[in-house]
Amino acid sequence: MKRYRAIMAVLLFFAVLLAVPLEMKGEAATTKMKPLIYDEAGLLNQEEYDVLNSMANQYGAERETDIIIVTTMNPDNRDVMKMTQDFYDDHGPGYDRSQGNAVILTMDMRNREVYLAGFYKAERYLDDDRLDKIRHEISPDLTNGNYGLAFQKYILSAHRYLAIRPGVNPDSIFFKGWLHLAVALGLASIIVGKMVSNSGGRVTVNRQTYEDGSTSGVLEHRDEYLHTTTTKRKIEKSSSSSSSGGGGTTSGGHSHSGSRGSF
């Protein structure tokens, strides 16, 4: 009975462990809802706008970074990177101060281009490579006109990457939730298995119980070398470039990371 209770206690412990969210989120600071979605191109309805603005405020507060979306029909045909830089200089976004931590996604509907830029903390945590990853993730939805879905993915990905220290691969399996679940289940199985096995008698029968040492052994062994065949294959290099332009510095002197591409 004591052994049974111990097993049940272990199972209960891991059940509680798995019930805890795999990604611990910092508590969002109690702040006034800020306008973080600037849909000048009119791509969103009111419900989509409200949901996205609420998400941007919540997830941005948890990472102390403004997560911003700007859409424009670009009537003056300005460069999308320059528009993003001027938006930062003119509006001065930042979580706790003007021109502070911010990541901006700008969509130029005229030229079908998108640009992502990270400032201050976001410049470090959302470097060019990580912004490239986000842009590649959302580009198919942008191309298909699924703007609301693409913007949600952008907010969630920026939130996730802002929690992973710079220089670490954010796509490592060690950051995958399923790995944490598998490890917990594996540990539970091992512990319970040991407890169950120890509850019975010890098995003393092994291979030598039925083996005749005087007659057992390898009868014959032979290695025969035939031939070796070597082939050569030219590795083709891709002719397309994955360069996205990277970051830069605004007219106001604020450096930023960046990723640029068409959709």
N, C-alpha and C positions, 0 to 999 in steps of 0.2 A: 504494500500500500504506500509506503514512504517513497519507493522508487517511482511508482505511478504518479504521485503528487509532484515529484521533482521534474518528471518529464512534462507534465502539464504546465508547470511553472515556466519551463524553458520555452514551450510553445507560446504561452501567453506573452512572454517578454518580447519574442520576435513579432508577434501579432501587433503589439503596441508600437514596436519599432517601425514596422512597415506602414503603420497608420500615420506616422509623422510625415509631412510633406518632404519630398526629396530635395527640393531647393528651398532653403530657408530664405525668406524675404525680410529685409529690414523694414521696420515700421515706417510708413510714410509720415512725413511731418504734416502737422495740421496747417495747411496753407489754403489761401483763397484760390478758387479755380481760375487758372489763367488761360487766355486764348492762345493755344499753341498750334492750331490748325488754321492756315490762311489759304482758303480755297477760292482764290481769285478766278480760277478757270471754271468754277461751278461744276465740279465733277461729283460732288457728294450731295445727297439729300440731307434734310435736317437730322433725321435719326442717325445716319452714318456719321455726320459731323459730331453729334453729341457723344456717341460711343467712342469715337477716336479721340476727341478732346479729353474725355474722362480718362481713357487709358493713358494718354500722353502725360496727363497731370499725375496720375497715380504711380505709374512706373518710373516716370522721371524723378518724382520726389524720392522714391526708394533708392535711386542711384545719384541723387543730388545733381541732376543734369537735366536741362530743358530738352525735351525731344520734340522737334518742330517739323511740320510739313508745310510746304509752300507750293501751290500750283498756280500757273499763270498761262495765259494765251500769248504772252510776250508780244504785245502789239508793236513795240519799238525794235523788235528783233535783236535783243541784247544777248550776249553770251551767258550761258546758264551758270558758269562758274562765277562770273563777275556779278550776276544778279544775287547769288548766294552770299558773296562777300559783302556787297552793299547792304543786303538785308541785315546782316549781322552788325555792321557799323551803324546803320540807321535805327534799328529797333533795339539794339543792345540787349538781346536775350541772355539769360543766365539764371541758374537755380536760385541763388541767394544774393546776387548782385548784378548790376548792369554789365553786359559784356563779360559774362562768366562762362561756366560750364554749359555747353550746348552742342547738340548734333542736329543738323538741318538737312532735310531732303527737299530738293527743289525740282519740280517737274515743269519742263518747257514744252507745252503742248504744240506750239508752232513748229518747232524743229524735232519734236519727238525725242528729246534728250532728258536725262535725269542726272542730277549731281548730288552727292552726299558729302558733307563736310563736318568734321569734328573739331571743336574748339576747347582749349585748356584741358580739363580732365578727359574729355571725349577725344581730344587729339592723341592722348597717350593710350587710352584704352580702346578707342576705335581708330586704329591706324589705317593706312591705305589698304593693307591686305584684308583687314576685317571689314572695312567698308565695301571692298570688292565682293566679299562673300555675301554681305547683305544685299548688294545690288543684283548679284547673280541670282539670288533666291527670289527676289520680288519681280525681276524683269519679265518672266513669262506671264504673270498676272497683269502687269501693266500693259503688255502687248495685247492681251485679250480683253482689256477694258475692265478687269476686276480690280478697280482702284481701291475700294474699301478693304478688300482682302489683302492686297499688296501692302497697304499702309499699316494694317494690323500686324503683319509679319515683320515689317520694318521696326515698329515699336517694340515688339516682343524680342526680336533679335538684338536690337540695340541694348535693351534692358539686360539680356543674358550676357552679352559680351562685356558690358560695363562692370560686371561682377567678377570677371576673370582677369587676373593681373596681366599687364603687358608682357609680351615675350612668350606667353604660353599658348600652345595651339588650342583654340576654343573648340575644335572638333575632336579633340582627344576622347577616347572611349571612357576615360576616367571622369568625364563630365556628363556622361549619358546616364539617365535615370534608370534604364533597364539594367545597367551594370550594378548599381547599388542594390537593386532588388534581387538580382541573381546572387550577389555576395551574401546578403542577409539570409536568403533561403538556403544557400549552400552551407553556411555556418549552422543554421538550425538543423539541417539534415544530418550533418556530421555529429553534432552534440547528441541529438536524439538517438542516432544510430549507435553511438558508443554506449549510451545508457541502456539501450535495449539489449545489445550484445553482452553486456556485463551482467544482465539480470539472469542469464542461464548458465549452465555448466560450461566449463572450458573445453573446447574441442582439442583432442590430443592426437587425432588421426592426421597423418600428413603423407607426402609422397613416398617417404622411405618405409612406411608401414607395409606396403605391398611390393616394394621394389627389391629385386635380387641383385645386390651389388656386384656379385661375381659374374653375372651374365649381361648386365645392362651396360650400354656404352655405344659409341658411334662405330658402326660396322665399316663404313667406307666413306672417304671424302675426297673429292677431286675438283679442282678449279681448272678450267680450260679457257684460255684467252683466244678469241676469234679475231676480231678486228675493231678498229675505231673509225667512225665516219664523222668528219667535220664539215659543217656547212656554214656559209657566210651569208648574212642578210643585211642589206643597207637599211639603216633606220632613217625614215623620212622625217624631216623637220617640218613642223607646221608653218605655213606661210602667213598665217594670220597672227596679229599681235594682240596680247591680252592687256596691254598697257591701258590704263584708264586716266592718265594725266596726273594723278596724285593730288597733293595739296598745294598750298601756297600761302600768301600773306595778303590780308585785306589792305585797302588804302589807309585804314586807321592803324595799321601796324600789328594786327592780330593774326598770328600764324595758325594754320589748320591743316588737318589731314584731308584727304579727298578721294573720291572715286567717281568717274564719269563714264556714261555709256548711253547708247540709244535703246529704244524700246519699241 
